[in-house]
């Protein structure tokens, strides 16, 4: 949620920021309701002041004032509710360095790292490789759970655990605290994270009878850990690395993306979450990207870093980078990682602050970034396939896989 004071002082910037994200917003209506709310609050406060000044013999006046207070308080509550409803629909304002764009075609490729492989044979896609080596079973998962679920088996399962261990060994020395969070969270926590507005509700699994949501990323569970709390400045930045299962409807995906494990309803992910001060926020964002790139370089996978334009940021993010990894069968890069700063957008909704050196309270900035999901498994299978049908295991992962160097036996 944006600070109402910030909206009052920067109405054009807020209106422009919403438009840049493709979100319809009426900042003038918000400011009008805010003005009405403040005027009503002043009237209520004055009536209460008059109530306190009445003597024992002013019963008639007391009854009149009580009625007036009740009427004004009801109107104040209704106005505040209307204002709140409009405020929660406002997206975070993109950072000044973010390009204004209409859709993902306007995203900026900042750099490409690593050479895309040149095969002396016809490369297979990852699902063909998975079927040959009994790594992924979508058919039986469909029988058990329905479409867009899969079993990771044999070396594919070991690859996922290896990626998690490799990722942890990289981030833990950087003062990230490991945590395994709940995957069901309450309605207040989920709404405060800012992912339910503007179509987000349709992508989320909601257990209405229990008033719980299934998380789509560990960030949605870790972010609210400290809601209604105040950090001591000395404890910031606070860094977490969280592993959890994630659940997404993926209602907007279609075609080839619905086959295999690229876009499934359930997957596991290791995620970084950071709370920090506004002054250190940009530096922490660059740290997240640096970690992600180091991990990808360790795997030896070709990738590109993409800076998202305004229209591709989503509601909470003020700036976002994606890492897209080369997928030979598609002859293009596909997203495997992202990292975002949400500035104080989520912390305002969650009421997470820190105490400054002068004793004043300020909202923290919150950031998040991917360590690994199962998507790099796709890239490993395809980029490391050999002419004889085997798949080389990246050297950095071999210690986590019992020293294995190859997946499968030679096939014709």
Secondary structure, 3 states (H helix, E strand, C coil): CCCHHHHHHCHHHHHHHHHHCCCCCCHHHHHHHHHHHHHHHHHHHHHHHHHHCCCCCCHHHHHHHHHHHHHHHHHHHHHHHHHHHHHCCCCCCCCCCCCCCCCHHHCEEEEEECCCCCCCCCCCCHHHHHHHCCCEEHHHHHHHHCCCCCEECHHHHHHHHHHHHHHHHHHHHHCEEEECCCCEEEHHHHHHHCCCCCCHHHHCCEECCCCEEECCCCHHHHHHHHCCCEEEHHHCCEEEEEEEEEECCCCCCCHHHHCCCCCCCEEEEEEEEEEECHHHHHHHHHHHHHHHHHHHHHHCCCEEEEECCHHHCCCCCCEEEEEEEEEHHHCEEEEEEEEEECCCHHHHHHCCEEECCCCCEEECEEEEEEEECCHHHHHHHHHCECCCCCEECCHHHHHHHCCCCEECCCCC
